Amino acid sequence: MATDNSILKLQDISKSYSSPDGGDLSVLESVNLSVQSGETIGITGPSGSGKSTLLNIMGTLDTATSGNILLQGQDISSLDEKNLARVRNSEIGFVFQSHHLLPQCTVLENVLVPTLVSSDKNSREDRARQLLERVGLTSRLSHRPALLSGGERQRVAVVRSLINSPALLLADEPTGSLNRKGAESLVDLLMELNGEETTTIIMVTHSTRLAKRMGRALALDDGRLIEQ
C-alpha cells in the first residue's frame, strides 16, 4: 500500500485503440503503480509493448481509456487542457530519445524555453547557468545544437527538463541515440541529479542493463507491469 510519501499513483490504467477490423487493440490492462518521492524506476519491454504509451499517460500527454492518475495526491485524470498544461510545465519534466532542441536557439536559450511564462526570469536564468555548469556545459552556453555532440544535446535536454524544479522527471528512451559509453554517462547523470535535486525519475528503456541501475526495475508484459 502506498504511503503518504507517494508522489504518483496509477490506478487501474487501461488503454486500447480501435483496430482496422472494428475491434479494440488493448495496449495496457489495469496497470497499477505507486511511486514514492525521490524514487528512480526503470521500465523495460519489447517494441510495441506500450512503454511510451504508459509514460505519456503518466505525463498527461495521452489519456487512458479508463483508470485514474494521482500526482502528489491530486487526481489529474479529469483536468481540462489548461490545467493539464500547467501541471506539465510546473510539476513534470520530460526527456525524449530525440532532444527536441530548437536549432535557432543557443544552449542557454533552449534551457530557458519552459520558463517563458515565469515571472521570475532572473532566478531561472541563474538556475539554468548553475545546472549547465553542473553537467559540464558552461563553455557551451552560446552554442547552437548543431555544434554539440549527441551526448551534449541530451545533457542540455536533461537540464531543460529540470529548469522548473519538477517533482517528477519522465525519460522516454533518453539513451536511444547514444553509444554505450554515452548511454552509461547519461544514466550516471540522471542518478546523480536524482540525489542532488531529489527529483523522482521514471525511465523507459530497451536496455535491461540500464533499467537495473535504477532503484526499481519493472517490465511491461502483455499490458501489465511486473517487478523485475
PyMOL CGO cylinders between C-alpha atoms (Angstrom):
from pymol import cmd
from pymol.cgo import CYLINDER

trace = [
    CYLINDER, 0.00, 0.00, 0.00, 1.28, 3.47, -0.87, 0.3, 1, 1, 1, 1, 1, 1,
    CYLINDER, 1.28, 3.47, -0.87, 2.33, 5.75, 1.93, 0.3, 1, 1, 1, 1, 1, 1,
    CYLINDER, 2.33, 5.75, 1.93, 1.68, 9.47, 2.22, 0.3, 1, 1, 1, 1, 1, 1,
    CYLINDER, 1.68, 9.47, 2.22, 5.08, 9.89, 0.55, 0.3, 1, 1, 1, 1, 1, 1,
    CYLINDER, 5.08, 9.89, 0.55, 3.66, 8.60, -2.73, 0.3, 1, 1, 1, 1, 1, 1,
    CYLINDER, 3.66, 8.60, -2.73, 4.17, 11.16, -5.49, 0.3, 1, 1, 1, 1, 1, 1,
    CYLINDER, 4.17, 11.16, -5.49, 2.46, 9.27, -8.32, 0.3, 1, 1, 1, 1, 1, 1,
    CYLINDER, 2.46, 9.27, -8.32, -0.27, 6.63, -8.33, 0.3, 1, 1, 1, 1, 1, 1,
    CYLINDER, -0.27, 6.63, -8.33, -1.69, 4.82, -11.33, 0.3, 1, 1, 1, 1, 1, 1,
    CYLINDER, -1.69, 4.82, -11.33, -4.99, 3.15, -10.51, 0.3, 1, 1, 1, 1, 1, 1,
    CYLINDER, -4.99, 3.15, -10.51, -6.29, 0.51, -12.94, 0.3, 1, 1, 1, 1, 1, 1,
    CYLINDER, -6.29, 0.51, -12.94, -4.93, 2.30, -16.00, 0.3, 1, 1, 1, 1, 1, 1,
    CYLINDER, -4.93, 2.30, -16.00, -6.05, 0.69, -19.26, 0.3, 1, 1, 1, 1, 1, 1,
    CYLINDER, -6.05, 0.69, -19.26, -5.50, 1.87, -22.82, 0.3, 1, 1, 1, 1, 1, 1,
    CYLINDER, -5.50, 1.87, -22.82, -6.94, 0.48, -26.03, 0.3, 1, 1, 1, 1, 1, 1,
    CYLINDER, -6.94, 0.48, -26.03, -7.18, 1.65, -29.61, 0.3, 1, 1, 1, 1, 1, 1,
    CYLINDER, -7.18, 1.65, -29.61, -9.68, 0.90, -32.34, 0.3, 1, 1, 1, 1, 1, 1,
    CYLINDER, -9.68, 0.90, -32.34, -8.28, -1.64, -34.80, 0.3, 1, 1, 1, 1, 1, 1,
    CYLINDER, -8.28, -1.64, -34.80, -8.98, -1.66, -38.57, 0.3, 1, 1, 1, 1, 1, 1,
    CYLINDER, -8.98, -1.66, -38.57, -11.21, -4.73, -38.22, 0.3, 1, 1, 1, 1, 1, 1,
    CYLINDER, -11.21, -4.73, -38.22, -13.56, -2.80, -35.96, 0.3, 1, 1, 1, 1, 1, 1,
    CYLINDER, -13.56, -2.80, -35.96, -12.40, -4.35, -32.70, 0.3, 1, 1, 1, 1, 1, 1,
    CYLINDER, -12.40, -4.35, -32.70, -10.24, -2.93, -29.91, 0.3, 1, 1, 1, 1, 1, 1,
    CYLINDER, -10.24, -2.93, -29.91, -6.50, -3.37, -29.56, 0.3, 1, 1, 1, 1, 1, 1,
    CYLINDER, -6.50, -3.37, -29.56, -5.56, -3.43, -25.87, 0.3, 1, 1, 1, 1, 1, 1,
    CYLINDER, -5.56, -3.43, -25.87, -2.15, -1.95, -25.02, 0.3, 1, 1, 1, 1, 1, 1,
    CYLINDER, -2.15, -1.95, -25.02, -2.37, -1.54, -21.23, 0.3, 1, 1, 1, 1, 1, 1,
    CYLINDER, -2.37, -1.54, -21.23, -4.54, -3.59, -18.90, 0.3, 1, 1, 1, 1, 1, 1,
    CYLINDER, -4.54, -3.59, -18.90, -5.35, -2.45, -15.36, 0.3, 1, 1, 1, 1, 1, 1,
    CYLINDER, -5.35, -2.45, -15.36, -1.88, -1.09, -14.65, 0.3, 1, 1, 1, 1, 1, 1,
    CYLINDER, -1.88, -1.09, -14.65, -1.35, -0.14, -11.01, 0.3, 1, 1, 1, 1, 1, 1,
    CYLINDER, -1.35, -0.14, -11.01, 1.76, 1.61, -9.77, 0.3, 1, 1, 1, 1, 1, 1,
    CYLINDER, 1.76, 1.61, -9.77, 2.72, 3.60, -6.71, 0.3, 1, 1, 1, 1, 1, 1,
    CYLINDER, 2.72, 3.60, -6.71, 5.86, 5.73, -6.93, 0.3, 1, 1, 1, 1, 1, 1,
    CYLINDER, 5.86, 5.73, -6.93, 7.49, 7.21, -3.84, 0.3, 1, 1, 1, 1, 1, 1,
    CYLINDER, 7.49, 7.21, -3.84, 9.02, 10.68, -3.78, 0.3, 1, 1, 1, 1, 1, 1,
    CYLINDER, 9.02, 10.68, -3.78, 12.68, 10.57, -4.80, 0.3, 1, 1, 1, 1, 1, 1,
    CYLINDER, 12.68, 10.57, -4.80, 12.43, 7.06, -6.25, 0.3, 1, 1, 1, 1, 1, 1,
    CYLINDER, 12.43, 7.06, -6.25, 14.11, 6.00, -9.51, 0.3, 1, 1, 1, 1, 1, 1,
    CYLINDER, 14.11, 6.00, -9.51, 12.34, 3.45, -11.73, 0.3, 1, 1, 1, 1, 1, 1,
    CYLINDER, 12.34, 3.45, -11.73, 13.36, 1.79, -14.99, 0.3, 1, 1, 1, 1, 1, 1,
    CYLINDER, 13.36, 1.79, -14.99, 10.69, 0.24, -17.22, 0.3, 1, 1, 1, 1, 1, 1,
    CYLINDER, 10.69, 0.24, -17.22, 11.61, -2.20, -19.97, 0.3, 1, 1, 1, 1, 1, 1,
    CYLINDER, 11.61, -2.20, -19.97, 9.69, -4.16, -22.57, 0.3, 1, 1, 1, 1, 1, 1,
    CYLINDER, 9.69, -4.16, -22.57, 9.83, -5.03, -26.27, 0.3, 1, 1, 1, 1, 1, 1,
    CYLINDER, 9.83, -5.03, -26.27, 8.93, -2.57, -29.01, 0.3, 1, 1, 1, 1, 1, 1,
    CYLINDER, 8.93, -2.57, -29.01, 5.19, -2.12, -29.17, 0.3, 1, 1, 1, 1, 1, 1,
    CYLINDER, 5.19, -2.12, -29.17, 4.62, -3.25, -25.58, 0.3, 1, 1, 1, 1, 1, 1,
    CYLINDER, 4.62, -3.25, -25.58, 3.19, 0.12, -24.56, 0.3, 1, 1, 1, 1, 1, 1,
    CYLINDER, 3.19, 0.12, -24.56, 6.15, 1.60, -22.64, 0.3, 1, 1, 1, 1, 1, 1,
    CYLINDER, 6.15, 1.60, -22.64, 5.96, 5.01, -24.29, 0.3, 1, 1, 1, 1, 1, 1,
    CYLINDER, 5.96, 5.01, -24.29, 2.16, 4.99, -24.12, 0.3, 1, 1, 1, 1, 1, 1,
    CYLINDER, 2.16, 4.99, -24.12, 2.35, 4.38, -20.38, 0.3, 1, 1, 1, 1, 1, 1,
    CYLINDER, 2.35, 4.38, -20.38, 4.90, 7.16, -19.91, 0.3, 1, 1, 1, 1, 1, 1,
    CYLINDER, 4.90, 7.16, -19.91, 2.80, 9.56, -21.97, 0.3, 1, 1, 1, 1, 1, 1,
    CYLINDER, 2.80, 9.56, -21.97, -0.23, 8.79, -19.82, 0.3, 1, 1, 1, 1, 1, 1,
    CYLINDER, -0.23, 8.79, -19.82, 1.82, 9.45, -16.68, 0.3, 1, 1, 1, 1, 1, 1,
    CYLINDER, 1.82, 9.45, -16.68, 2.88, 12.79, -18.16, 0.3, 1, 1, 1, 1, 1, 1,
    CYLINDER, 2.88, 12.79, -18.16, -0.65, 13.72, -19.34, 0.3, 1, 1, 1, 1, 1, 1,
    CYLINDER, -0.65, 13.72, -19.34, 0.49, 13.74, -22.98, 0.3, 1, 1, 1, 1, 1, 1,
    CYLINDER, 0.49, 13.74, -22.98, -2.00, 10.93, -23.63, 0.3, 1, 1, 1, 1, 1, 1,
    CYLINDER, -2.00, 10.93, -23.63, -5.22, 9.87, -21.92, 0.3, 1, 1, 1, 1, 1, 1,
    CYLINDER, -5.22, 9.87, -21.92, -6.10, 6.45, -20.56, 0.3, 1, 1, 1, 1, 1, 1,
    CYLINDER, -6.10, 6.45, -20.56, -9.19, 4.63, -21.74, 0.3, 1, 1, 1, 1, 1, 1,
    CYLINDER, -9.19, 4.63, -21.74, -10.00, 4.02, -18.08, 0.3, 1, 1, 1, 1, 1, 1,
    CYLINDER, -10.00, 4.02, -18.08, -8.40, 4.44, -14.68, 0.3, 1, 1, 1, 1, 1, 1,
    CYLINDER, -8.40, 4.44, -14.68, -7.09, 7.33, -12.59, 0.3, 1, 1, 1, 1, 1, 1,
    CYLINDER, -7.09, 7.33, -12.59, -3.79, 9.16, -12.16, 0.3, 1, 1, 1, 1, 1, 1,
    CYLINDER, -3.79, 9.16, -12.16, -2.89, 10.87, -8.90, 0.3, 1, 1, 1, 1, 1, 1,
    CYLINDER, -2.89, 10.87, -8.90, 0.05, 13.27, -8.90, 0.3, 1, 1, 1, 1, 1, 1,
    CYLINDER, 0.05, 13.27, -8.90, 1.07, 14.46, -5.46, 0.3, 1, 1, 1, 1, 1, 1,
    CYLINDER, 1.07, 14.46, -5.46, -2.35, 13.43, -4.19, 0.3, 1, 1, 1, 1, 1, 1,
    CYLINDER, -2.35, 13.43, -4.19, -4.32, 15.28, -6.87, 0.3, 1, 1, 1, 1, 1, 1,
    CYLINDER, -4.32, 15.28, -6.87, -6.43, 13.30, -9.34, 0.3, 1, 1, 1, 1, 1, 1,
    CYLINDER, -6.43, 13.30, -9.34, -5.32, 14.80, -12.64, 0.3, 1, 1, 1, 1, 1, 1,
    CYLINDER, -5.32, 14.80, -12.64, -7.31, 12.37, -14.79, 0.3, 1, 1, 1, 1, 1, 1,
    CYLINDER, -7.31, 12.37, -14.79, -10.18, 14.77, -15.38, 0.3, 1, 1, 1, 1, 1, 1,
    CYLINDER, -10.18, 14.77, -15.38, -8.37, 18.13, -15.54, 0.3, 1, 1, 1, 1, 1, 1,
    CYLINDER, -8.37, 18.13, -15.54, -9.07, 20.34, -18.54, 0.3, 1, 1, 1, 1, 1, 1,
    CYLINDER, -9.07, 20.34, -18.54, -6.32, 21.10, -21.05, 0.3, 1, 1, 1, 1, 1, 1,
    CYLINDER, -6.32, 21.10, -21.05, -5.41, 24.46, -19.48, 0.3, 1, 1, 1, 1, 1, 1,
    CYLINDER, -5.41, 24.46, -19.48, -4.78, 22.89, -16.07, 0.3, 1, 1, 1, 1, 1, 1,
    CYLINDER, -4.78, 22.89, -16.07, -3.02, 19.89, -17.59, 0.3, 1, 1, 1, 1, 1, 1,
    CYLINDER, -3.02, 19.89, -17.59, -0.64, 22.28, -19.38, 0.3, 1, 1, 1, 1, 1, 1,
    CYLINDER, -0.64, 22.28, -19.38, 0.09, 23.97, -16.06, 0.3, 1, 1, 1, 1, 1, 1,
    CYLINDER, 0.09, 23.97, -16.06, 0.83, 20.60, -14.42, 0.3, 1, 1, 1, 1, 1, 1,
    CYLINDER, 0.83, 20.60, -14.42, 3.12, 19.58, -17.28, 0.3, 1, 1, 1, 1, 1, 1,
    CYLINDER, 3.12, 19.58, -17.28, 5.08, 22.82, -17.16, 0.3, 1, 1, 1, 1, 1, 1,
    CYLINDER, 5.08, 22.82, -17.16, 5.49, 23.13, -13.39, 0.3, 1, 1, 1, 1, 1, 1,
    CYLINDER, 5.49, 23.13, -13.39, 5.43, 19.60, -11.99, 0.3, 1, 1, 1, 1, 1, 1,
    CYLINDER, 5.43, 19.60, -11.99, 6.66, 17.24, -14.71, 0.3, 1, 1, 1, 1, 1, 1,
    CYLINDER, 6.66, 17.24, -14.71, 9.89, 17.24, -16.70, 0.3, 1, 1, 1, 1, 1, 1,
    CYLINDER, 9.89, 17.24, -16.70, 10.31, 15.31, -19.97, 0.3, 1, 1, 1, 1, 1, 1,
    CYLINDER, 10.31, 15.31, -19.97, 13.36, 13.87, -21.71, 0.3, 1, 1, 1, 1, 1, 1,
    CYLINDER, 13.36, 13.87, -21.71, 12.87, 12.06, -25.01, 0.3, 1, 1, 1, 1, 1, 1,
    CYLINDER, 12.87, 12.06, -25.01, 15.07, 9.96, -27.31, 0.3, 1, 1, 1, 1, 1, 1,
    CYLINDER, 15.07, 9.96, -27.31, 15.28, 12.95, -29.61, 0.3, 1, 1, 1, 1, 1, 1,
    CYLINDER, 15.28, 12.95, -29.61, 16.48, 16.03, -27.74, 0.3, 1, 1, 1, 1, 1, 1,
    CYLINDER, 16.48, 16.03, -27.74, 13.91, 18.36, -29.41, 0.3, 1, 1, 1, 1, 1, 1,
    CYLINDER, 13.91, 18.36, -29.41, 16.23, 21.35, -29.01, 0.3, 1, 1, 1, 1, 1, 1,
    CYLINDER, 16.23, 21.35, -29.01, 15.37, 24.44, -31.06, 0.3, 1, 1, 1, 1, 1, 1,
    CYLINDER, 15.37, 24.44, -31.06, 18.11, 24.71, -33.72, 0.3, 1, 1, 1, 1, 1, 1,
    CYLINDER, 18.11, 24.71, -33.72, 17.97, 28.51, -33.90, 0.3, 1, 1, 1, 1, 1, 1,
    CYLINDER, 17.97, 28.51, -33.90, 18.43, 28.95, -30.13, 0.3, 1, 1, 1, 1, 1, 1,
    CYLINDER, 18.43, 28.95, -30.13, 21.57, 28.75, -28.03, 0.3, 1, 1, 1, 1, 1, 1,
    CYLINDER, 21.57, 28.75, -28.03, 22.06, 26.18, -25.29, 0.3, 1, 1, 1, 1, 1, 1,
    CYLINDER, 22.06, 26.18, -25.29, 21.05, 28.69, -22.62, 0.3, 1, 1, 1, 1, 1, 1,
    CYLINDER, 21.05, 28.69, -22.62, 18.01, 29.83, -24.58, 0.3, 1, 1, 1, 1, 1, 1,
    CYLINDER, 18.01, 29.83, -24.58, 16.88, 26.23, -25.12, 0.3, 1, 1, 1, 1, 1, 1,
    CYLINDER, 16.88, 26.23, -25.12, 17.08, 25.50, -21.41, 0.3, 1, 1, 1, 1, 1, 1,
    CYLINDER, 17.08, 25.50, -21.41, 15.03, 28.60, -20.63, 0.3, 1, 1, 1, 1, 1, 1,
    CYLINDER, 15.03, 28.60, -20.63, 12.16, 27.79, -23.04, 0.3, 1, 1, 1, 1, 1, 1,
    CYLINDER, 12.16, 27.79, -23.04, 9.96, 26.23, -20.29, 0.3, 1, 1, 1, 1, 1, 1,
    CYLINDER, 9.96, 26.23, -20.29, 10.36, 29.39, -18.19, 0.3, 1, 1, 1, 1, 1, 1,
    CYLINDER, 10.36, 29.39, -18.19, 8.90, 31.80, -20.76, 0.3, 1, 1, 1, 1, 1, 1,
    CYLINDER, 8.90, 31.80, -20.76, 5.71, 32.11, -18.71, 0.3, 1, 1, 1, 1, 1, 1,
    CYLINDER, 5.71, 32.11, -18.71, 7.61, 32.60, -15.45, 0.3, 1, 1, 1, 1, 1, 1,
    CYLINDER, 7.61, 32.60, -15.45, 7.53, 35.95, -13.70, 0.3, 1, 1, 1, 1, 1, 1,
    CYLINDER, 7.53, 35.95, -13.70, 10.92, 35.32, -12.08, 0.3, 1, 1, 1, 1, 1, 1,
    CYLINDER, 10.92, 35.32, -12.08, 13.17, 35.07, -15.11, 0.3, 1, 1, 1, 1, 1, 1,
    CYLINDER, 13.17, 35.07, -15.11, 16.36, 36.24, -13.38, 0.3, 1, 1, 1, 1, 1, 1,
    CYLINDER, 16.36, 36.24, -13.38, 16.37, 33.40, -10.85, 0.3, 1, 1, 1, 1, 1, 1,
    CYLINDER, 16.37, 33.40, -10.85, 15.52, 30.91, -13.59, 0.3, 1, 1, 1, 1, 1, 1,
    CYLINDER, 15.52, 30.91, -13.59, 18.48, 32.06, -15.65, 0.3, 1, 1, 1, 1, 1, 1,
    CYLINDER, 18.48, 32.06, -15.65, 20.73, 31.75, -12.61, 0.3, 1, 1, 1, 1, 1, 1,
    CYLINDER, 20.73, 31.75, -12.61, 19.44, 28.19, -12.11, 0.3, 1, 1, 1, 1, 1, 1,
    CYLINDER, 19.44, 28.19, -12.11, 19.99, 27.40, -15.79, 0.3, 1, 1, 1, 1, 1, 1,
    CYLINDER, 19.99, 27.40, -15.79, 23.59, 28.54, -15.62, 0.3, 1, 1, 1, 1, 1, 1,
    CYLINDER, 23.59, 28.54, -15.62, 24.18, 26.55, -12.43, 0.3, 1, 1, 1, 1, 1, 1,
    CYLINDER, 24.18, 26.55, -12.43, 22.70, 23.37, -13.89, 0.3, 1, 1, 1, 1, 1, 1,
    CYLINDER, 22.70, 23.37, -13.89, 24.64, 23.74, -17.13, 0.3, 1, 1, 1, 1, 1, 1,
    CYLINDER, 24.64, 23.74, -17.13, 27.81, 24.19, -15.11, 0.3, 1, 1, 1, 1, 1, 1,
    CYLINDER, 27.81, 24.19, -15.11, 26.87, 21.07, -13.13, 0.3, 1, 1, 1, 1, 1, 1,
    CYLINDER, 26.87, 21.07, -13.13, 26.68, 18.97, -16.32, 0.3, 1, 1, 1, 1, 1, 1,
    CYLINDER, 26.68, 18.97, -16.32, 29.90, 20.40, -17.76, 0.3, 1, 1, 1, 1, 1, 1,
    CYLINDER, 29.90, 20.40, -17.76, 28.43, 22.71, -20.39, 0.3, 1, 1, 1, 1, 1, 1,
    CYLINDER, 28.43, 22.71, -20.39, 29.49, 26.13, -19.15, 0.3, 1, 1, 1, 1, 1, 1,
    CYLINDER, 29.49, 26.13, -19.15, 31.65, 26.63, -22.25, 0.3, 1, 1, 1, 1, 1, 1,
    CYLINDER, 31.65, 26.63, -22.25, 28.68, 25.81, -24.50, 0.3, 1, 1, 1, 1, 1, 1,
    CYLINDER, 28.68, 25.81, -24.50, 26.13, 28.39, -23.29, 0.3, 1, 1, 1, 1, 1, 1,
    CYLINDER, 26.13, 28.39, -23.29, 26.17, 30.38, -26.53, 0.3, 1, 1, 1, 1, 1, 1,
    CYLINDER, 26.17, 30.38, -26.53, 26.49, 27.39, -28.86, 0.3, 1, 1, 1, 1, 1, 1,
    CYLINDER, 26.49, 27.39, -28.86, 23.61, 26.18, -31.01, 0.3, 1, 1, 1, 1, 1, 1,
    CYLINDER, 23.61, 26.18, -31.01, 22.64, 22.47, -31.04, 0.3, 1, 1, 1, 1, 1, 1,
    CYLINDER, 22.64, 22.47, -31.04, 24.34, 21.79, -34.40, 0.3, 1, 1, 1, 1, 1, 1,
    CYLINDER, 24.34, 21.79, -34.40, 27.70, 22.44, -32.72, 0.3, 1, 1, 1, 1, 1, 1,
    CYLINDER, 27.70, 22.44, -32.72, 27.11, 19.93, -29.91, 0.3, 1, 1, 1, 1, 1, 1,
    CYLINDER, 27.11, 19.93, -29.91, 27.74, 16.20, -29.74, 0.3, 1, 1, 1, 1, 1, 1,
    CYLINDER, 27.74, 16.20, -29.74, 24.82, 13.81, -29.25, 0.3, 1, 1, 1, 1, 1, 1,
    CYLINDER, 24.82, 13.81, -29.25, 25.66, 13.38, -25.58, 0.3, 1, 1, 1, 1, 1, 1,
    CYLINDER, 25.66, 13.38, -25.58, 25.91, 17.13, -25.06, 0.3, 1, 1, 1, 1, 1, 1,
    CYLINDER, 25.91, 17.13, -25.06, 22.49, 17.66, -26.66, 0.3, 1, 1, 1, 1, 1, 1,
    CYLINDER, 22.49, 17.66, -26.66, 20.94, 15.11, -24.34, 0.3, 1, 1, 1, 1, 1, 1,
    CYLINDER, 20.94, 15.11, -24.34, 22.56, 16.79, -21.34, 0.3, 1, 1, 1, 1, 1, 1,
    CYLINDER, 22.56, 16.79, -21.34, 21.01, 20.08, -22.44, 0.3, 1, 1, 1, 1, 1, 1,
    CYLINDER, 21.01, 20.08, -22.44, 17.66, 18.29, -22.74, 0.3, 1, 1, 1, 1, 1, 1,
    CYLINDER, 17.66, 18.29, -22.74, 18.04, 16.94, -19.19, 0.3, 1, 1, 1, 1, 1, 1,
    CYLINDER, 18.04, 16.94, -19.19, 18.85, 20.40, -17.83, 0.3, 1, 1, 1, 1, 1, 1,
    CYLINDER, 18.85, 20.40, -17.83, 15.86, 21.87, -19.68, 0.3, 1, 1, 1, 1, 1, 1,
    CYLINDER, 15.86, 21.87, -19.68, 13.62, 19.22, -18.09, 0.3, 1, 1, 1, 1, 1, 1,
    CYLINDER, 13.62, 19.22, -18.09, 14.82, 20.27, -14.63, 0.3, 1, 1, 1, 1, 1, 1,
    CYLINDER, 14.82, 20.27, -14.63, 14.71, 24.05, -15.03, 0.3, 1, 1, 1, 1, 1, 1,
    CYLINDER, 14.71, 24.05, -15.03, 11.30, 24.43, -13.32, 0.3, 1, 1, 1, 1, 1, 1,
    CYLINDER, 11.30, 24.43, -13.32, 12.27, 22.07, -10.48, 0.3, 1, 1, 1, 1, 1, 1,
    CYLINDER, 12.27, 22.07, -10.48, 9.68, 19.40, -11.34, 0.3, 1, 1, 1, 1, 1, 1,
    CYLINDER, 9.68, 19.40, -11.34, 8.68, 16.80, -8.80, 0.3, 1, 1, 1, 1, 1, 1,
    CYLINDER, 8.68, 16.80, -8.80, 8.67, 14.10, -11.50, 0.3, 1, 1, 1, 1, 1, 1,
    CYLINDER, 8.67, 14.10, -11.50, 11.04, 13.51, -14.42, 0.3, 1, 1, 1, 1, 1, 1,
    CYLINDER, 11.04, 13.51, -14.42, 9.88, 11.18, -17.21, 0.3, 1, 1, 1, 1, 1, 1,
    CYLINDER, 9.88, 11.18, -17.21, 12.55, 9.91, -19.61, 0.3, 1, 1, 1, 1, 1, 1,
    CYLINDER, 12.55, 9.91, -19.61, 11.48, 8.05, -22.76, 0.3, 1, 1, 1, 1, 1, 1,
    CYLINDER, 11.48, 8.05, -22.76, 14.42, 6.11, -24.25, 0.3, 1, 1, 1, 1, 1, 1,
    CYLINDER, 14.42, 6.11, -24.25, 16.78, 9.01, -23.43, 0.3, 1, 1, 1, 1, 1, 1,
    CYLINDER, 16.78, 9.01, -23.43, 19.85, 6.94, -24.39, 0.3, 1, 1, 1, 1, 1, 1,
    CYLINDER, 19.85, 6.94, -24.39, 18.42, 5.51, -27.61, 0.3, 1, 1, 1, 1, 1, 1,
    CYLINDER, 18.42, 5.51, -27.61, 20.52, 7.71, -29.89, 0.3, 1, 1, 1, 1, 1, 1,
    CYLINDER, 20.52, 7.71, -29.89, 23.75, 7.33, -27.87, 0.3, 1, 1, 1, 1, 1, 1,
    CYLINDER, 23.75, 7.33, -27.87, 26.52, 4.75, -27.95, 0.3, 1, 1, 1, 1, 1, 1,
    CYLINDER, 26.52, 4.75, -27.95, 27.09, 2.53, -24.90, 0.3, 1, 1, 1, 1, 1, 1,
    CYLINDER, 27.09, 2.53, -24.90, 29.54, 4.91, -23.23, 0.3, 1, 1, 1, 1, 1, 1,
    CYLINDER, 29.54, 4.91, -23.23, 27.26, 7.88, -23.82, 0.3, 1, 1, 1, 1, 1, 1,
    CYLINDER, 27.26, 7.88, -23.82, 24.27, 5.93, -22.53, 0.3, 1, 1, 1, 1, 1, 1,
    CYLINDER, 24.27, 5.93, -22.53, 26.05, 4.96, -19.33, 0.3, 1, 1, 1, 1, 1, 1,
    CYLINDER, 26.05, 4.96, -19.33, 27.21, 8.54, -18.85, 0.3, 1, 1, 1, 1, 1, 1,
    CYLINDER, 27.21, 8.54, -18.85, 23.68, 9.90, -19.24, 0.3, 1, 1, 1, 1, 1, 1,
    CYLINDER, 23.68, 9.90, -19.24, 22.27, 7.42, -16.71, 0.3, 1, 1, 1, 1, 1, 1,
    CYLINDER, 22.27, 7.42, -16.71, 25.13, 8.36, -14.35, 0.3, 1, 1, 1, 1, 1, 1,
    CYLINDER, 25.13, 8.36, -14.35, 23.99, 11.96, -14.70, 0.3, 1, 1, 1, 1, 1, 1,
    CYLINDER, 23.99, 11.96, -14.70, 20.32, 11.11, -14.06, 0.3, 1, 1, 1, 1, 1, 1,
    CYLINDER, 20.32, 11.11, -14.06, 21.20, 9.19, -10.91, 0.3, 1, 1, 1, 1, 1, 1,
    CYLINDER, 21.20, 9.19, -10.91, 23.44, 11.98, -9.63, 0.3, 1, 1, 1, 1, 1, 1,
    CYLINDER, 23.44, 11.98, -9.63, 20.79, 14.62, -10.31, 0.3, 1, 1, 1, 1, 1, 1,
    CYLINDER, 20.79, 14.62, -10.31, 18.21, 12.44, -8.58, 0.3, 1, 1, 1, 1, 1, 1,
    CYLINDER, 18.21, 12.44, -8.58, 20.35, 12.60, -5.45, 0.3, 1, 1, 1, 1, 1, 1,
    CYLINDER, 20.35, 12.60, -5.45, 21.05, 16.31, -5.73, 0.3, 1, 1, 1, 1, 1, 1,
    CYLINDER, 21.05, 16.31, -5.73, 17.64, 17.54, -6.92, 0.3, 1, 1, 1, 1, 1, 1,
    CYLINDER, 17.64, 17.54, -6.92, 15.55, 14.84, -5.16, 0.3, 1, 1, 1, 1, 1, 1,
    CYLINDER, 15.55, 14.84, -5.16, 13.55, 14.57, -8.38, 0.3, 1, 1, 1, 1, 1, 1,
    CYLINDER, 13.55, 14.57, -8.38, 11.64, 11.33, -8.88, 0.3, 1, 1, 1, 1, 1, 1,
    CYLINDER, 11.64, 11.33, -8.88, 12.72, 9.68, -12.14, 0.3, 1, 1, 1, 1, 1, 1,
    CYLINDER, 12.72, 9.68, -12.14, 10.88, 7.14, -14.30, 0.3, 1, 1, 1, 1, 1, 1,
    CYLINDER, 10.88, 7.14, -14.30, 12.85, 5.97, -17.33, 0.3, 1, 1, 1, 1, 1, 1,
    CYLINDER, 12.85, 5.97, -17.33, 11.60, 3.82, -20.20, 0.3, 1, 1, 1, 1, 1, 1,
    CYLINDER, 11.60, 3.82, -20.20, 14.36, 1.90, -21.97, 0.3, 1, 1, 1, 1, 1, 1,
    CYLINDER, 14.36, 1.90, -21.97, 15.00, -1.14, -24.16, 0.3, 1, 1, 1, 1, 1, 1,
    CYLINDER, 15.00, -1.14, -24.16, 18.09, -1.86, -22.06, 0.3, 1, 1, 1, 1, 1, 1,
    CYLINDER, 18.09, -1.86, -22.06, 17.59, -4.18, -19.10, 0.3, 1, 1, 1, 1, 1, 1,
    CYLINDER, 17.59, -4.18, -19.10, 21.12, -3.29, -18.01, 0.3, 1, 1, 1, 1, 1, 1,
    CYLINDER, 21.12, -3.29, -18.01, 20.31, 0.40, -17.74, 0.3, 1, 1, 1, 1, 1, 1,
    CYLINDER, 20.31, 0.40, -17.74, 16.91, -0.22, -16.13, 0.3, 1, 1, 1, 1, 1, 1,
    CYLINDER, 16.91, -0.22, -16.13, 18.55, -2.25, -13.38, 0.3, 1, 1, 1, 1, 1, 1,
    CYLINDER, 18.55, -2.25, -13.38, 20.75, 0.71, -12.49, 0.3, 1, 1, 1, 1, 1, 1,
    CYLINDER, 20.75, 0.71, -12.49, 17.63, 2.47, -11.28, 0.3, 1, 1, 1, 1, 1, 1,
    CYLINDER, 17.63, 2.47, -11.28, 16.30, 1.89, -7.80, 0.3, 1, 1, 1, 1, 1, 1,
    CYLINDER, 16.30, 1.89, -7.80, 13.45, -0.31, -9.08, 0.3, 1, 1, 1, 1, 1, 1,
    CYLINDER, 13.45, -0.31, -9.08, 13.20, -2.22, -12.36, 0.3, 1, 1, 1, 1, 1, 1,
    CYLINDER, 13.20, -2.22, -12.36, 9.82, -3.05, -13.90, 0.3, 1, 1, 1, 1, 1, 1,
    CYLINDER, 9.82, -3.05, -13.90, 8.80, -4.67, -17.18, 0.3, 1, 1, 1, 1, 1, 1,
    CYLINDER, 8.80, -4.67, -17.18, 5.69, -4.41, -19.32, 0.3, 1, 1, 1, 1, 1, 1,
    CYLINDER, 5.69, -4.41, -19.32, 4.41, -7.85, -20.27, 0.3, 1, 1, 1, 1, 1, 1,
    CYLINDER, 4.41, -7.85, -20.27, 1.08, -8.32, -22.07, 0.3, 1, 1, 1, 1, 1, 1,
    CYLINDER, 1.08, -8.32, -22.07, -0.08, -4.90, -20.96, 0.3, 1, 1, 1, 1, 1, 1,
    CYLINDER, -0.08, -4.90, -20.96, 0.79, -5.37, -17.29, 0.3, 1, 1, 1, 1, 1, 1,
    CYLINDER, 0.79, -5.37, -17.29, 3.66, -4.13, -15.13, 0.3, 1, 1, 1, 1, 1, 1,
    CYLINDER, 3.66, -4.13, -15.13, 5.82, -6.79, -13.50, 0.3, 1, 1, 1, 1, 1, 1,
    CYLINDER, 5.82, -6.79, -13.50, 8.54, -6.28, -10.88, 0.3, 1, 1, 1, 1, 1, 1,
    CYLINDER, 8.54, -6.28, -10.88, 11.99, -7.44, -12.02, 0.3, 1, 1, 1, 1, 1, 1,
]
cmd.load_cgo(trace, "trace")
